[in-house]
Amino acid sequence: MEKTSKGEKKENFLENFFKPRPNLEYELYKQKKTIGRTLNTNIEFEVPYTTDVMNHLFDITKIFSHSVFEYATLFIFFIQVFLFFCTETSGTFFLVTSLIWRFLYNAGIGYLLKIQSDRNGVVKFMKKHIFNHVKGKGHEHEEKFIVRLIRQQFKKKMADDYDFDAVPVEYNCWILFRCIEDLILVNDFTSYCCFSFRYLDVPEHLSIYDILRYIGAAVLIIFNIWVKQDAHRVVKDFAWYWGDFFFLVDSNLTFDGVFEIVPHPMYSVGYIGYYGSALMTKSYLVLFISLLIHASQLAFLVFVENPHIQKIYGSSNPQRPSGIELEKLRKYFNKDAIGFFRLDLYKSSDILSLVVCAITIIYTFSIDKSSNMPIIMCWVWRLASSLGVGLILYFQSNYNSWNKHYIKNGQSIREAFQQWKNIYNFLTCITFVSFIAYAIRNYTLPDQWTYGTVLLRHTVGFLLIILHIYTATEVYEVLGDYGWFYGDFFIKELISSERLYYSGIYRFLNNPEKFMGQAAFYGIAVITNSWPLAFCTLAGHIFIVIFLEFVEKPHMNRIYGNVRKKSGAESGIIKEVNKFMNRDARIKNIYENVQRDIKEIGLKRVISNKSLKNVVNKWANSLNDPETVSPTTDEEDSDGVVLVASSRNTSNPNLKRRGSFSNSASKFIEKTKEVVDDTAEKVVQQFTKSHDNNNSNKNSESTDSLPTSDNYQVEVYHDSKSNVAEDKINEIEGKIFELGSPIRVQWSAPKSSITPADWIGIYRVTQNKKRSVTTTSCKGRWLYSLTGKGKNNEEDNEEDKKESWTDEERQQIISNSKVVTEVKKNKKGEDIVYGELIFKNDLIPWELGSYEVRYHFKDGYSVLCVSRPFEIIVNSYEVKKGLSEEENIKDIANSLLPIVKNCLYMKDDETLTLEEDFIATKGWPNRVGTGGVTTDAEKQKNLFSKRLFYSIKMIYGIEFSRKLIDYYSTVQSLATQINRAQIVLSPEF
C-alpha cells in the first residue's frame, strides 16, 4: 500500500507539473477582440491569439502537444547544442551553419516577403497548390494529406479561439510562414552563439583590461536582450512576424520606449549584442562575421521592409510643396550643387570649386612632407567651414547683415542667397578635399594588419565614415535644399512653421549634426592614426556645437517661437528623458492647477460660462506641456454655452504599425475626460438648481423648480410645407432630411413660463445620456426660441440678458417676435405660444446620422422637451451605364452643381456655371497661408472644402483630400476627377 501511495504521488506530481497553467494574457486578448482585414479582398475577421516563439517553444507544459513544426525546430536546436557542448566540433563548422541560416533568413524570408508584398505571391501560390483543396468541416477526410497535416498541426499550435475554416486564407498563410520563420530564426541565433562562443578563450589570469572587456560585452548583450523584448512589447506578434504583409489589424500601436530612441531598433541596436560577443571573444573573425550579418539585415530592411512600409503606410518624409509655394521655392533653388553632387560645369561657381579643389590636391602631394602647409590648410578650411559659417549666420540672424550688404549695392535678396549657397558649398567641398588629401598623403599601409589595434582602427574608422554618410543623407532627405542651405536665415517669405519637419532622423535626435555630423573626420583620423587631424576635427566639432547652441537654436526660437515644444515635436530621446523626470512633477502640477482654478471660479454663475471648460482644457493641455498651458479653442464650439469639454475622439482605429508616436499621457487624458463626462450631468443639475434658487430671491415670478414640461413641444419639418401623406409617413418612420437642406423647427411653450433666454439646439441622438439635461456641446447649432438669434448675431439686446421679466415685458417681446406664429389657449385655458425657427447653413449638422432637437430653459442646460429623432441622409449617385466619358462627366457635373451651391450657401436664384471658379468668386485664397496665422477667408474656405468633400464621399463614394480645392475649383474639373476616380476604383478597371 505504501509503495502504491508513493507511486500515485509521483504520478500526480508529474501530472501537475505538465498540466497547462491559466493564460491571463490569452483571457485579456479575447476580451479585446482584435479585428483583422485582408489587404486585397478586404475581408474582416477576428484575429486569433498567438504567442511568441520562445514562450511557446520552451513551455514545459506543452512539451507533449507541440506541432511538427515546433518539434523540427527543437530537434535542430538540440543537435547544435549537443555538437557545441558534447563534441569538439570546430568553429568553422558553426561559421558555415551560421552563414547558411543567415542566408535562409535574409535571402529566403526576404524573397517570400518581397513577392508577397509586390504581387501577393505567397498567398496566390498557397491558394493554387494547397488551400484550394480545403473541403471544410465534416469533409476533412476528403482533403489531401498535406491539407490534413497542416490543419492538424495548426490546431496543436494555436489556442482555442482558432478555427482553420473560419479565418481567411491570408491568415493561414501567415501562420505557415511563421512556422518556417521560427525554424530559421531560432536556429540562426543558436548557430551564431555556438560559432562566437567557440572562439571564446578565457585567460588563466584576468587583467583589468579583460575584466572591463567582459563587463562591456555583458552590458551590450543585456542591452540587446532588452531592445528585443521592448520592441516585441510594442509591435506584438503581428508586426514581429511581418503580419502586415498578409493582412492588417484595426489597432493603434504606441511607438514608445526603444522606438523613440533609435530608428528601426530591431535592425540597428537590435544587433549590438553581436558586437558584444565579438568583444568578449576578442576575435576579429567574430567581429567581421557580425558586421556581415548586420549588413545583410540592413539590406533586408532597405530592399524588403522599407518599400512595403511606404506602400502600406506611406512615407514619413516631408511631402513635395505644391502650388504657389513651389513657384517661390524655384525662385531661390534650382538644382544647386550639394557637395560634388549636381555639379554643373556651365556655372562659374562650380568650376571655381573644382579648380581650387584640384589645386589643393596637387599642392598637397607635390610639396615636401616636412612642410606644415597642408595641415595649416586643413585647419584654415576647417575653421572657415565651422567658425566662419557660424559668424556669418550669427550676424545675418541678428543684424541681417548679409542681405543688407547686397541690398546696399543694388542687388536682390535672391542674388544674396545665391552667393551664400555658392560660398557654403565651396567651403564644404574644400574642407573635405584638404582633409582627405592630407590624410592620404601621410597614410602608409600597415605591414601587419593583425598587429596591435591596426585592424580595429581601420574597422572603426570605416564604420564612422559610413555613419557620417548615413547621417548626411538622412538630414538632407528631411531638410531638402531649403534647410540644407539655412534658408530660414535669409528668406523671410518662405519662413513657415510647416517647415519644421520632425520626421526621419529628427524623430530621434533634435540635432543629429551635433553628435554624428563629424563622424567621417573622426573616422579618417582614426584610420590614419594622425593626432594633428584628430585635434583639427575636435576643434571644428567644438565650434559647430557652439554654433548650434548659440546661433541656430536662438534663431529658430525667435522666428518660429516654441513651436517644437508646443507641437510635441521633440526627439525620441528627449521625450523618454522628460517622461521619466517629469512624471511625478506633472501630476502634482495638474492637481494644483485644477484646485486653484476651481477656487477662482467659486462655483459662481456657470450658465453661459466657459470657466469650467477652460479648467478642463488647461488640465488636459498641461499633460502635454506643464510649462505652456493655453485653453483649447474650437471654431465649432465657440457658442459660449459649453459647460464641459467632452471627449470628441471620433477617429477610427488606424491601420498602423510603424511611425505613429503617441504621447505618453494620451491614455491619462482619455480617462480624465471620461470621468469628467460621467460627472458633468450631476454638476449641471447642481449648478442649475443653485442658479434657479438665487433667481427666486430676486423675482417673485420665479419658482424654486423648473416649469412643468407638459405644455412644451418641439418638432422638426422640412422647410417647404409637407402634404398630409408625407406627414403621416414621417410620423411612422421619422423625419428624413437630405444633407445640407434647411430644417424647420416648430415649438410651443406656455406664455406664463417662456423666457427670451430659452434656446433650442440640435444634437446627435446618442450625444447626451439623459433627456432631462444636456451635458455636451451642440457645436454652435442653436437659436433663441423667441428672438431667433444665435452665435452669429452681432446684435446685443439687453433684454436677453435679464434674469426675469414681468408679464408686460414678456407680452411685448412675444408681440415683437418675428418667429412667433400665434398665441392661443389650450384645453385647460392656458395661453400657449407657438413659434417657428429655420436652421440652415452653419446651424445644421453636416454629417449623416440621427439627430434630435432639444428645448432648453432660460439659457441653461435643463431640457424641457425633446423632438422625435430625424435622419440626415444623402442619395447615392448611381453610375449610368452606356454613356461616353464626356456624357458621364456632364451627368456628374449636373448632379454636383446643386451640392456645390448648397455648400456655398447660395440661394436658388443665384447662378453658378460649370466652368466658374467658385474659389475666386468668393474671394478666397488659393492656398493655405503661411506663418501659422489663418485668416477668416481661409477658415471659410477650409470649412467649405470639408463639407464639399464629405458630401462627395457620401454621395459618389470617392474620398478626396481637402487640399484638392486649390487645384480643382470648378464644378467641371471636380466632376472630371470624380469620373476618373470612379473608373480607377471600379471592379472592371
C-alpha positions, 0 to 999 in steps of 0.5 A: 500500500505504501509503495502504491501511495508513493507511486500515485504521488509521483504520478500526480506530481508529474501530472501537475507539473505538465498540466497547462497553467491559466493564460491571463494574457490569452483571457485579456486578448479575447476580451479585446477582440482584435479585428483583422482585414485582408489587404486585397479582398478586404475581408474582416475577421477576428484575429486569433491569439498567438504567442511568441516563439520562445514562450511557446517553444520552451513551455514545459507544459506543452512539451507533449502537444507541440506541432511538427513544426515546433518539434523540427525546430527543437530537434535542430536546436538540440543537435547544435547544442549537443555538437557545441557542448558534447563534441569538439566540433570546430568553429568553422563548422558553426561559421558555415551553419551560421552563414547558411541560416543567415542566408535562409533568413535574409535571402529566403524570408526576404524573397517570400516577403518581397513577392508577397508584398509586390504581387501577393505571391505567397498567398496566390501560390498557397491558394493554387497548390494547397488551400484550394483543396480545403473541403471544410468541416465534416469533409476533412477526410476528403482533403489531401494529406498535406491539407490534413497535416497542416490543419492538424498541426495548426490546431496543436499550435494555436489556442482555442479561439482558432478555427482553420475554416473560419479565418481567411486564407491570408491568415493561414498563410501567415501562420505557415510562414511563421512556422518556417520563420521560427525554424530559421530564426531560432536556429540562426541565433543558436548557430551564431552563439555556438560559432562566437562562443567557440572562439571564446578563450578565457585567460588563466589570469584576468587583467583589468583590461579583460575584466572591463572587456567582459563587463562591456560585452555583458552590458551590450548583450543585456542591452540587446536582450532588452531592445528585443523584448521592448520592441516585441512589447510594442509591435506584438506578434503581428508586426514581429512576424511581418503580419502586415504583409498578409493582412492588417489589424484595426489597432493603434500601436504606441511607438514608445520606449526603444522606438523613440530612441533609435530608428528601426531598433530591431535592425540597428541596436537590435544587433549590438549584442553581436558586437558584444560577443565579438568583444568578449571573444576578442576575435576579429573573425567574430567581429567581421562575421557580425558586421556581415550579418548586420549588413545583410539585415540592413539590406533586408530592411532597405530592399524588403521592409522599407518599400512595403512600409511606404506602400502600406503606410506611406512615407514619413518624409516631408511631402513635395510643396505644391502650388504657389509655394513651389513657384517661390521655392524655384525662385531661390533653388534650382538644382544647386550643387550639394557637395560634388553632387549636381555639379554643373560645369556651365556655372562659374561657381562650380568650376571655381570649386573644382579648380581650387579643389584640384589645386589643393590636391596637387599642392598637397602631394607635390610639396615636401612632407616636412612642410606644415602647409597642408595641415595649416590648410586643413585647419584654415578650411576647417575653421572657415567651414565651422567658425566662419559659417557660424559668424556669418549666420550669427550676424545675418540672424541678428543684424541681417547683415548679409542681405543688407550688404547686397541690398546696399549695392543694388542687388536682390535678396535672391542674388544674396542667397545665391552667393551664400549657397555658392560660398557654403558649398565651396567651403564644404567641398574644400574642407573635405578635399584638404582633409582627405588629401592630407590624410592620404598623403601621410597614410602608409599601409600597415605591414601587419594588419593583425598587429596591435589595434591596426585592424580595429582602427581601420574597422572603426574608422570605416564604420564612422565614415559610413555613419557620417554618410548615413547621417548626411543623407538622412538630414538632407532627405528631411531638410531638402535644399531649403534647410540644407542651405539655412534658408530660414536665415535669409528668406523671410517669405518662405519662413513657415512653421510647416517647415519644421519637419520632425520626421526621419532622423529628427524623430530621434535626435533634435540635432543629429549634426551635433553628435554624428555630423563629424563622424567621417573626420573622426573616422579618417583620423582614426584610420590614419592614426594622425593626432594633428587631424584628430585635434583639427576635427575636435576643434571644428566639432567644438565650434559647430556645437557652439554654433548650434547652441548659440546661433541656430537654436536662438534663431529658430526660437525667435522666428518660429517661437516654441513651436517644437515644444508646443507641437510635441515635436521633440526627439525620441530621446528627449521625450523618454528623458522628460517622461521619466523626470517629469512624471511625478512633477506633472501630476502634482502640477495638474492637481494644483492647477485644477484646485486653484482654478476651481477656487477662482471660479467659486462655483459662481454663475456657470450658465453661459460660462466657459470657466469650467471648460477652460479648467478642463482644457488647461488640465488636459493641455498641461499633460502635454506641456506643464510649462505652456498651458493655453485653453483649447479653442474650437471654431465649432464650439465657440457658442459660449454655452459649453459647460464641459469639454467632452471627449470628441475622439471620433477617429477610427482605429488606424491601420498602423504599425510603424511611425505613429508616436503617441504621447505618453499621457494620451491614455491619462487624458482619455480617462480624465475626460471620461470621468469628467463626462460621467460627472458633468450631468450631476454638476449641471443639475447642481449648478442649475438648481443653485442658479434657479434658487438665487433667481427666486430671491430676486423675482417673485415670478420665479419658482424654486423648480423648473416649469412643468414640461407638459405644455412644451413641444418641439418638432422638426419639418422640412422647410417647404410645407409637407402634404398630409401623406408625407406627414403621416409617413414621417410620423411612422418612420421619422423625419428624413432630411437630405444633407445640407437642406434647411430644417424647420423647427416648430415649438410651443411653450406656455406664455406664463413660463417662456423666457427670451433666454430659452434656446433650442439646439440640435444634437446627435441622438446618442450625444447626451445620456439623459433627456432631462439635461444636456451635458455636451456641446451642440457645436454652435447649432442653436437659436433663441426660441423667441428672438431667433438669434444665435452665435452669429448675431452681432446684435446685443439686446439687453433684454436677453440678458435679464434674469426675469421679466414681468408679464408686460415685458414678456407680452411685448417681446412675444408681440415683437417676435418675428418667429412667433406664429400665434398665441392661443389657449389650450384645453385647460385655458392656458395661453400657449405660444407657438413659434417657428425657427429655420436652421440652415447653413452653419446651424445644421449638422453636416454629417449623416446620422440621427439627430434630435432637437432639444428645448432648453430653459432660460439659457441653461442646460435643463431640457424641457422637451425633446423632438422625435429623432430625424435622419440626415441622409444623402442619395447615392449617385448611381453610375449610368451605364452606356454613356461616353466619358464626356456624357458621364462627366456632364451627368456628374457635373449636373448632379454636383452643381446643386451640392456645390451651391448648397455648400456655398450657401447660395440661394436658388436664384443665384447662378453658378456655371460649370466652368466658374471658379467658385474659389475666386468668386468668393474671394478666397485664397488659393492656398493655405497661408503661411506663418501659422496665422489663418485668416477668416477667408481661409477658415471659410474656405477650409470649412467649405472644402470639408463639407464639399468633400464629405458630401462627395464621399457620401454621395459618389463614394470617392474620398478626396483630400481637402487640399484638392480645392486649390487645384480643382475649383470648378464644378467641371474639373471636380466632376472630371476627377470624380469620373476618373476616380470612379473608373480607377476604383471600379471592379472592371478597371 
